[in-house]
């Protein structure tokens, strides 16, 4: 999978294995926001609802944190502690 943004490209690979489960509970998100490539995996841990919720919000949360000038640990806290 190629992700392009602001004149740069990143190539990302991904593999999924649902083993004995009848469906995949994990969610994967990739995207570019404010020149930053984001790749995130959310583990369903017995159900997909929380992973779906996190996957649906992570890019918007990342954009908001970057717009506030956050980076490093403050950015991670702003994005992943919601």
ABEGO torsion letter per residue (X at the ends): XBBBBGGBBBBBBBBBBAEABABBABBBBBBBBGGBBBBBBBBAGGEAAAAAAAAAAAAAAAAAAAAAGBBEAAAAAAAAAX
